[in-house]
Amino acid sequence: DVKVTQSSRYLVKRTGEKVFLECVQDMDHENMFWYRQDPGLGLRLIYFSYDVKMKEKGDIPEGYSVSREKKERFSLILESASTNQTSMYLCASRKTGGANTEAFFGQGTRLTVV
Amino acid sequence: GNSVTQMEGPVTLSEEAFLTINCTYTATGYPSLFWYVQYPGEGLQLLLKATKADDKGSNKGFEATYRKETTSFHLEKGSVQVSDSAVYFCALSGRDQAGTALIFGKGTTLSVSS
């Protein structure tokens, strides 16, 4: 059974903390993505990576960075957490091979910044 | 740029009612189109997809037809069940670059009562 695993389901962090969200996939996919999900806004792309050590900004990269040192792992970093980063964060992976390939999602991390 | 617009929710139906969730898109070229579903407390999972004009995707009683002339991909089900209560996302994937992320609509919440 294919899997994208996010390290935490729920996190509570304080304003100003550095926060790491981890994502691991076991499908040997080249591409990995971080989205945030907010009511009424749907899914918005934060960053994506198409290869190890490669990264591209998505639509809302401000306040975030990413790391991809190994193919199976993609980390999202909140450099200094703020309350407006309270959200659901979804990681996804996808094989390179054309526009019809499916993206697989983790179960999400609900982050609350207080 | 590429974008997806889906009907606003929430949609509230009684069991066995007919469901339509509208989705239209803007894209250059010939994108692939997807419907994803998110059940409460879970990540997104692929419901169905279509990769070229006039293709019909289907799964679990849901159907959607890729209509290039109207740039639409409406989701339909003839008889909904309580277990179909979820958030539904329409998405597209362009063909223009490696590692392209899926672009999502804002989601439509469906609530089915018995």
Chai-1 contact restraints between the chains, C-beta under 6 A:
chainA,res_idxA,chainB,res_idxB,connection_type,confidence,min_distance_angstrom,max_distance_angstrom,comment,restraint_id
A,N31,B,G99,contact,1.0,0.0,6.0,A-B,restraint_1
A,F33,B,A101,contact,1.0,0.0,6.0,A-B,restraint_2
A,G42,B,F104,contact,1.0,0.0,6.0,A-B,restraint_3
A,G42,B,G105,contact,1.0,0.0,6.0,A-B,restraint_4
A,G42,B,K106,contact,1.0,0.0,6.0,A-B,restraint_5
A,G42,B,G107,contact,1.0,0.0,6.0,A-B,restraint_6
A,L43,B,F104,contact,1.0,0.0,6.0,A-B,restraint_7
A,L45,B,A101,contact,1.0,0.0,6.0,A-B,restraint_8
A,F48,B,A101,contact,1.0,0.0,6.0,A-B,restraint_9
A,Y50,B,A98,contact,1.0,0.0,6.0,A-B,restraint_10
A,Y50,B,G99,contact,1.0,0.0,6.0,A-B,restraint_11
A,T96,B,A98,contact,1.0,0.0,6.0,A-B,restraint_12
A,A99,B,S32,contact,1.0,0.0,6.0,A-B,restraint_13
A,A99,B,S93,contact,1.0,0.0,6.0,A-B,restraint_14
A,A99,B,R95,contact,1.0,0.0,6.0,A-B,restraint_15
A,N100,B,S32,contact,1.0,0.0,6.0,A-B,restraint_16
A,N100,B,T51,contact,1.0,0.0,6.0,A-B,restraint_17
A,E102,B,L46,contact,1.0,0.0,6.0,A-B,restraint_18
A,A103,B,L102,contact,1.0,0.0,6.0,A-B,restraint_19
A,F105,B,G43,contact,1.0,0.0,6.0,A-B,restraint_20
A,F105,B,L44,contact,1.0,0.0,6.0,A-B,restraint_21
A,G106,B,G43,contact,1.0,0.0,6.0,A-B,restraint_22
A,Q107,B,E42,contact,1.0,0.0,6.0,A-B,restraint_23
A,Q107,B,G43,contact,1.0,0.0,6.0,A-B,restraint_24
A,G108,B,G43,contact,1.0,0.0,6.0,A-B,restraint_25
